[in-house]
Amino acid sequence: MTADPAPGAARVGLVLVSHSPLVARGAAELAAQVAGEVRVIPVGGAAGGGLGTDFDSALAALRAADAGTGVVVLADLGSAIMTAEAAIEALPEAERARATLADAPIVEGAVAAAVAAQTGAPLAAVRTAAETAWGDTRQASAGAESDHYARTVTLVNDDGLHARPAAEFVKLAATFPARVTIEGRDARSLLAILSLGLTKGATVEIASDEPRGRAAVDALAALVESGFEGRER
């Protein structure tokens, strides 16, 4: 199991390009709620105000978001994508090699990417997290019955599995090689877990069908039973 990077350590940054300043800022705010140490720069609206996109703002955001480990860009519609691509191309070669545009929904992709970046994941993995934001998270694994291991636990913390606790759950799950599910959803998918709407007092099943899954299930069950004590921050 690996630990999160030290506070202040360089992480992959995010740039969110939208036609709407409100959309860009809102998506950035959501991402910051689950990954407070990740640089998330919103770029929304035209240079003169109103709906649109602005090349100079996108270029400046790319430079501000990159702490030396790279930046993933998400954009909403046609010209926002073109603006993001043009800004990436305008970077010096070394910086351009660390910038990548993800094919992902701007809100859901930003949250998923931010969680991955918070764990210290490299650039390619953060982009993949964004692009799999709408992946099939409902299908339980079909391992052998003899390998099935499950724990039933009750959420005791006030927030249940929303926002920060859900992000902590996903980050811990990502440190194990085995696939684990919670209520049949992928334990590494923040969006899948949030969609469950689990609140305080809910009883949930954490399970794995893989031979190495027992340790992961036990660790996640312990996290839930502790009320996320010592991990929420």
C-alpha positions in Angstrom: 0.0 0.0 0.0 1.3 3.5 -0.9 0.7 6.7 0.9 -0.4 10.0 -0.5 2.4 12.4 -1.5 3.6 14.7 1.3 1.7 18.0 1.7 3.0 20.5 -0.8 4.4 17.9 -3.1 4.0 18.5 -6.8 0.9 17.0 -8.4 -0.5 17.0 -11.8 -2.6 20.1 -12.3 -5.9 20.6 -14.1 -7.2 23.3 -16.4 -11.0 23.5 -17.1 -12.0 25.4 -20.2 -15.7 26.3 -20.6 -17.8 28.7 -22.6 -19.3 29.7 -19.3 -17.4 31.3 -16.4 -19.9 29.8 -14.0 -19.4 26.3 -15.3 -15.6 26.5 -15.2 -15.6 27.9 -11.6 -18.3 25.4 -10.5 -16.4 22.4 -11.8 -13.2 23.7 -10.3 -14.9 24.1 -6.9 -16.2 20.6 -6.9 -12.8 19.2 -7.8 -11.2 21.3 -5.0 -13.6 19.8 -2.5 -12.2 16.3 -3.0 -8.6 17.2 -3.9 -7.5 20.3 -2.0 -3.8 20.1 -2.9 -4.3 19.9 -6.6 -4.0 23.0 -8.8 -7.3 23.4 -10.6 -7.5 26.5 -12.8 -10.9 27.5 -14.3 -11.0 29.3 -17.6 -14.4 30.5 -18.7 -15.9 33.1 -20.9 -14.7 35.4 -23.6 -12.0 38.0 -23.0 -14.6 40.8 -23.0 -17.0 39.0 -20.8 -20.0 36.8 -21.6 -20.0 33.3 -23.1 -17.1 32.2 -25.2 -13.4 31.2 -24.8 -10.2 33.1 -24.6 -6.8 31.9 -25.9 -4.6 34.1 -23.7 -6.5 33.0 -20.5 -6.2 29.3 -21.5 -2.4 29.7 -22.1 -1.9 31.5 -18.8 -3.9 28.8 -17.0 -1.7 26.0 -18.5 1.4 27.6 -17.1 -0.2 28.3 -13.7 -1.5 24.8 -13.3 1.8 23.0 -14.2 4.0 22.4 -11.1 6.5 20.5 -13.2 4.5 17.3 -13.2 2.2 18.2 -16.1 -1.4 19.4 -16.6 -4.6 17.7 -17.9 -7.0 20.0 -19.7 -10.8 19.4 -19.9 -13.0 21.5 -22.2 -16.8 21.5 -22.7 -17.8 22.3 -26.3 -16.3 22.8 -29.8 -14.5 26.1 -29.7 -13.4 25.5 -26.1 -11.7 22.3 -27.3 -10.0 24.2 -30.2 -8.9 27.0 -27.8 -7.4 24.4 -25.4 -5.6 22.6 -28.3 -4.2 25.9 -29.6 -3.0 26.9 -26.1 -1.2 23.6 -25.7 0.4 24.0 -29.1 1.6 27.5 -28.2 3.6 26.2 -25.2 7.4 25.8 -25.5 8.3 22.2 -26.4 9.2 21.0 -22.9 6.0 22.4 -21.4 3.9 21.1 -24.3 5.2 17.6 -23.6 3.6 17.9 -20.1 0.2 19.1 -21.3 -2.6 16.9 -22.5 -6.3 17.3 -23.5 -8.6 14.7 -22.0 -11.7 13.5 -23.9 -14.0 13.6 -20.9 -17.1 15.4 -19.5 -15.8 18.6 -17.9 -17.5 18.2 -14.5 -17.4 14.5 -13.9 -14.0 14.2 -15.5 -12.5 17.0 -13.4 -13.6 15.4 -10.2 -12.3 12.0 -11.2 -9.0 13.5 -12.5 -8.6 15.5 -9.3 -8.9 12.5 -7.1 -6.2 10.7 -9.2 -3.9 13.7 -9.1 -4.3 14.0 -5.3 -2.9 10.5 -4.9 0.2 11.5 -6.8 -0.7 9.7 -10.0 1.4 10.5 -13.1 0.1 12.6 -16.0 -1.1 9.6 -18.1 -3.0 8.1 -15.2 -4.7 11.3 -14.3 -5.9 11.7 -18.0 -7.1 8.1 -17.9 -9.1 8.8 -14.8 -10.8 11.7 -16.5 -11.6 9.8 -19.6 -13.1 6.8 -17.7 -15.4 9.0 -15.7 -18.4 7.6 -17.5 -17.0 4.0 -17.5 -19.2 1.0 -16.6 -19.0 1.1 -12.8 -22.0 -1.0 -12.0 -20.8 -4.4 -13.1 -19.4 -6.5 -10.3 -16.4 -8.7 -11.1 -17.0 -12.2 -12.1 -14.3 -14.0 -10.2 -14.5 -17.5 -8.8 -16.9 -18.0 -6.0 -14.1 -19.5 -3.9 -12.3 -16.1 -4.0 -15.3 -14.1 -2.9 -14.8 -12.1 0.3 -17.2 -9.5 1.7 -17.7 -7.3 4.8 -20.9 -5.5 5.7 -20.3 -2.2 7.5 -22.4 0.8 8.7 -21.5 4.4 7.9 -21.1 6.2 11.2 -19.7 9.5 10.1 -22.0 12.5 9.6 -21.3 12.9 5.9 -21.7 9.3 4.9 -20.0 8.6 1.6 -20.3 12.1 0.1 -17.5 14.5 -1.1 -14.4 14.2 1.1 -15.1 10.8 2.7 -15.9 9.3 -0.7 -12.6 10.7 -2.1 -10.7 9.2 0.9 -12.4 5.9 0.2 -11.5 5.9 -3.5 -7.9 7.0 -2.7 -7.4 4.1 -0.3 -9.0 1.6 -2.8 -6.6 2.8 -5.4 -3.6 1.7 -3.4 -4.5 -2.0 -3.7 -4.0 -4.1 -6.9 -7.3 -6.1 -6.4 -10.6 -4.8 -7.7 -13.1 -4.1 -4.9 -16.7 -3.1 -5.0 -19.0 -1.3 -2.7 -22.7 -2.1 -3.2 -21.6 -3.6 -6.5 -19.9 -0.4 -7.7 -16.2 0.0 -8.4 -14.5 1.2 -5.2 -12.0 3.2 -7.3 -14.7 5.2 -9.0 -15.7 8.4 -7.2 -18.6 9.0 -9.4 -20.0 5.5 -9.0 -19.8 5.9 -5.2 -21.4 9.4 -5.1 -24.2 8.1 -7.3 -25.2 5.7 -4.5 -26.2 8.6 -2.2 -25.0 6.8 0.9 -25.7 8.7 4.1 -25.0 8.2 7.8 -26.5 4.9 9.1 -26.5 3.2 5.7 -25.3 -0.4 5.7 -23.1 -1.3 2.8 -21.3 -4.4 1.5 -17.6 -4.1 0.5 -16.5 -7.1 -1.5 -13.9 -8.6 -3.8 -13.8 -11.7 -6.0 -10.0 -11.6 -6.4 -7.5 -13.7 -4.5 -5.7 -10.6 -3.2 -8.9 -8.7 -2.4 -9.2 -9.7 1.3 -6.7 -7.1 2.5 -8.3 -4.3 0.5 -11.8 -5.2 1.8 -10.6 -5.2 5.4 -8.8 -1.9 5.0 -11.8 -0.2 3.4 -14.1 -1.7 6.0 -11.9 -0.4 8.8 -11.9 3.1 7.2 -15.6 3.2 7.2 -16.0 1.8 10.7 -13.6 4.4 12.0 -15.8 7.2 10.7 -12.9 8.2 8.5 -11.1 9.4 11.7 -7.7 10.7 11.0 -8.2 10.8 7.2 -10.8 13.5 6.6 -9.1 16.9 6.4 
